[in-house]
């Protein structure tokens, strides 16, 4: 199961390695993955303390992702070196490799709220000319008039039913 390692924990591990303790014994003592700790150490050497804080939030295009994966596969550049070069996490690059193996697209997913249904009502826009304003008001008044007619018809129908049952009409 994956465990999140905070900045202080990463810094503590790297400081133990810098003080001369072997990576293997630090990993055994803290039950950590050797490659993960090695990656922390290399990132610390290259970027300093900021390298242990996390990777940047840059979204690579599908072309850039495939180029990075090709560097690893064809040129034989080790994964940890690619991660250092592009400031990526190992899991990100491994995820891209899995997608390529499965034949999935490396395109970035659309973020945010999905677009609205095209059949939905369009947004109201302000009428531009006096004629458009009058036409919009006329349309609104027609809809209001039709609604009032329907309400009146429903009330009359209820009163007619009440009279048939022998009840007095409601005052509502």
Kinemage of the C-alpha trace (Angstrom):
@kinemage 1
@onewidth
@group {chain A} dominant
@subgroup {mainchain}
@vectorlist {calphas} color= white
{ca unk a 1} P 0.000 0.000 0.000
{ca unk a 2} L 1.299 3.472 -0.856
{ca unk a 3} L 2.265 5.718 2.013
{ca unk a 4} L 2.625 9.480 1.669
{ca unk a 5} L 5.985 10.814 2.814
{ca unk a 6} L 6.027 14.418 3.945
{ca unk a 7} L 8.873 16.864 3.419
{ca unk a 8} L 10.358 16.415 6.921
{ca unk a 9} L 10.493 12.635 6.544
{ca unk a 10} L 12.226 12.910 3.157
{ca unk a 11} L 14.699 15.454 4.531
{ca unk a 12} L 15.433 13.205 7.525
{ca unk a 13} L 16.139 10.225 5.257
{ca unk a 14} L 18.433 12.269 2.983
{ca unk a 15} L 20.299 13.765 5.947
{ca unk a 16} L 20.971 10.238 7.286
{ca unk a 17} L 22.425 9.283 3.902
{ca unk a 18} L 24.522 12.464 3.742
{ca unk a 19} L 25.910 11.728 7.207
{ca unk a 20} L 27.394 8.493 5.797
{ca unk a 21} L 24.742 5.864 6.501
{ca unk a 22} L 24.299 3.496 3.511
{ca unk a 23} L 21.053 3.790 1.528
{ca unk a 24} L 20.373 0.068 1.949
{ca unk a 25} L 20.433 0.207 5.763
{ca unk a 26} L 18.269 3.371 5.876
{ca unk a 27} L 15.700 1.686 3.618
{ca unk a 28} L 15.702 -1.470 5.751
{ca unk a 29} L 15.363 0.474 9.010
{ca unk a 30} L 12.461 2.625 7.756
{ca unk a 31} L 10.851 0.021 5.445
{ca unk a 32} L 11.220 2.212 2.351
{ca unk a 33} L 11.738 1.392 -1.316
{ca unk a 34} L 15.417 1.694 -2.242
{ca unk a 35} L 14.700 3.300 -5.634
{ca unk a 36} L 12.413 5.870 -4.018
{ca unk a 37} L 15.060 6.851 -1.457
{ca unk a 38} L 17.726 6.964 -4.156
{ca unk a 39} L 15.466 9.278 -6.165
{ca unk a 40} L 15.061 11.579 -3.124
{ca unk a 41} L 18.822 11.656 -2.648
{ca unk a 42} L 19.523 12.481 -6.306
{ca unk a 43} L 16.799 15.153 -6.358
{ca unk a 44} L 18.281 16.696 -3.207
{ca unk a 45} L 21.751 16.756 -4.793
{ca unk a 46} L 20.425 18.434 -7.940
{ca unk a 47} L 17.719 20.811 -6.629
{ca unk a 48} L 18.468 21.127 -2.910
{ca unk a 49} L 15.607 21.138 -0.396
{ca unk a 50} L 13.133 22.228 -3.095
{ca unk a 51} L 13.755 18.908 -4.842
{ca unk a 52} L 12.208 17.120 -1.861
{ca unk a 53} L 9.086 19.282 -1.829
{ca unk a 54} L 7.591 17.700 -4.952
{ca unk a 55} L 7.511 18.115 -8.688
{ca unk a 56} L 6.268 21.108 -10.601
{ca unk a 57} L 2.758 21.213 -11.943
{ca unk a 58} L 3.485 21.330 -15.672
{ca unk a 59} L 1.295 19.378 -18.085
{ca unk a 60} L 3.294 17.726 -20.828
{ca unk a 61} L 1.731 17.267 -24.252
{ca unk a 62} L 1.318 13.767 -25.690
{ca unk a 63} L 4.269 14.392 -28.025
{ca unk a 64} L 6.539 15.390 -25.130
{ca unk a 65} L 5.425 12.374 -23.088
{ca unk a 66} L 6.175 9.941 -25.916
{ca unk a 67} L 9.587 11.585 -26.473
{ca unk a 68} L 10.432 11.114 -22.769
{ca unk a 69} L 9.373 7.455 -22.883
{ca unk a 70} L 11.420 6.883 -26.067
{ca unk a 71} L 14.500 8.276 -24.336
{ca unk a 72} L 14.101 5.618 -21.686
{ca unk a 73} L 13.272 2.745 -24.041
{ca unk a 74} L 15.417 3.399 -27.118
{ca unk a 75} L 18.373 5.387 -25.817
{ca unk a 76} L 18.555 3.369 -22.593
{ca unk a 77} L 18.600 6.376 -20.279
{ca unk a 78} L 17.769 5.133 -16.764
{ca unk a 79} L 14.399 6.050 -15.306
{ca unk a 80} L 15.878 7.911 -12.340
{ca unk a 81} L 17.925 10.111 -14.668
{ca unk a 82} L 14.876 10.953 -16.779
{ca unk a 83} L 12.970 11.850 -13.620
{ca unk a 84} L 15.777 14.173 -12.563
{ca unk a 85} L 16.173 15.720 -16.008
{ca unk a 86} L 12.482 16.576 -16.441
{ca unk a 87} L 11.660 17.009 -12.727
{ca unk a 88} L 9.056 14.232 -12.803
{ca unk a 89} L 8.092 11.612 -10.282
{ca unk a 90} L 8.913 7.999 -11.055
{ca unk a 91} L 5.265 6.982 -10.791
{ca unk a 92} L 4.275 9.527 -13.453
{ca unk a 93} L 6.736 8.151 -15.991
{ca unk a 94} L 5.778 4.556 -15.144
{ca unk a 95} L 2.109 5.455 -15.639
{ca unk a 96} L 2.900 6.856 -19.101
{ca unk a 97} L 4.808 3.662 -19.949
{ca unk a 98} L 1.833 1.512 -18.865
{ca unk a 99} L -0.510 3.566 -21.038
{ca unk a 100} L 1.720 3.068 -24.074
{ca unk a 101} L 1.940 -0.689 -23.415
{ca unk a 102} L -1.851 -0.927 -23.209
{ca unk a 103} L -2.277 1.173 -26.362
{ca unk a 104} L -3.987 4.067 -24.567
{ca unk a 105} L -3.623 7.711 -25.505
{ca unk a 106} L -1.175 9.969 -23.697
{ca unk a 107} L -3.373 13.012 -24.290
{ca unk a 108} L -4.140 15.064 -21.195
{ca unk a 109} L -7.637 14.644 -19.836
{ca unk a 110} L -9.834 17.684 -19.993
{ca unk a 111} L -9.894 19.266 -16.586
{ca unk a 112} L -12.722 21.070 -14.898
{ca unk a 113} L -16.425 20.958 -15.376
{ca unk a 114} L -17.656 19.138 -18.493
{ca unk a 115} L -19.356 21.285 -21.145
{ca unk a 116} L -23.084 21.758 -20.812
{ca unk a 117} L -25.615 19.827 -22.847
{ca unk a 118} L -25.982 21.499 -26.271
{ca unk a 119} L -29.752 20.958 -26.064
{ca unk a 120} L -29.962 23.032 -22.874
{ca unk a 121} L -31.408 26.520 -22.865
{ca unk a 122} L -28.945 29.068 -24.207
{ca unk a 123} L -27.580 31.725 -21.912
{ca unk a 124} L -29.554 34.921 -21.774
{ca unk a 125} L -27.891 37.693 -23.645
{ca unk a 126} L -28.706 41.344 -23.410
{ca unk a 127} L -30.777 42.592 -26.360
{ca unk a 128} L -28.760 44.938 -28.502
{ca unk a 129} L -31.281 47.218 -30.179
{ca unk a 130} L -34.584 48.767 -29.111
{ca unk a 131} L -36.443 46.439 -31.488
{ca unk a 132} L -34.822 43.362 -29.930
{ca unk a 133} L -35.667 44.638 -26.441
{ca unk a 134} L -39.309 45.076 -27.420
{ca unk a 135} L -39.435 41.660 -29.067
{ca unk a 136} L -37.982 40.021 -25.942
{ca unk a 137} L -40.500 41.819 -23.718
{ca unk a 138} L -43.357 40.843 -26.059
{ca unk a 139} L -42.277 37.184 -25.904
{ca unk a 140} L -42.073 37.309 -22.088
{ca unk a 141} L -45.536 38.894 -21.820
{ca unk a 142} L -47.053 36.291 -24.165
{ca unk a 143} L -45.595 33.490 -22.003
{ca unk a 144} L -46.926 35.180 -18.856
{ca unk a 145} L -50.371 35.606 -20.443
{ca unk a 146} L -50.477 31.936 -21.495
{ca unk a 147} L -49.545 30.870 -17.960
{ca unk a 148} L -52.293 33.011 -16.428
{ca unk a 149} L -54.840 31.545 -18.853
{ca unk a 150} L -53.853 28.011 -17.839
{ca unk a 151} L -54.125 28.860 -14.123
{ca unk a 152} L -57.570 30.405 -14.706
{ca unk a 153} L -58.718 27.296 -16.626
{ca unk a 154} L -57.510 25.012 -13.802
{ca unk a 155} L -59.318 27.086 -11.161
{ca unk a 156} L -62.543 27.030 -13.188
{ca unk a 157} L -62.237 23.257 -13.627
{ca unk a 158} L -61.812 22.766 -9.867
{ca unk a 159} L -64.841 24.960 -9.171
{ca unk a 160} L -66.909 22.964 -11.692
{ca unk a 161} L -65.959 19.683 -9.981
{ca unk a 162} L -66.796 21.130 -6.594
{ca unk a 163} L -70.250 22.233 -7.845
{ca unk a 164} L -70.928 18.742 -9.212
{ca unk a 165} L -70.087 17.229 -5.822
{ca unk a 166} L -72.377 19.677 -4.077
{ca unk a 167} L -69.646 21.672 -2.402
{ca unk a 168} L -69.419 25.398 -2.238
{ca unk a 169} L -66.693 27.022 -4.348
{ca unk a 170} L -63.399 27.760 -2.597
{ca unk a 171} L -62.415 31.329 -1.816
{ca unk a 172} L -58.749 30.671 -2.688
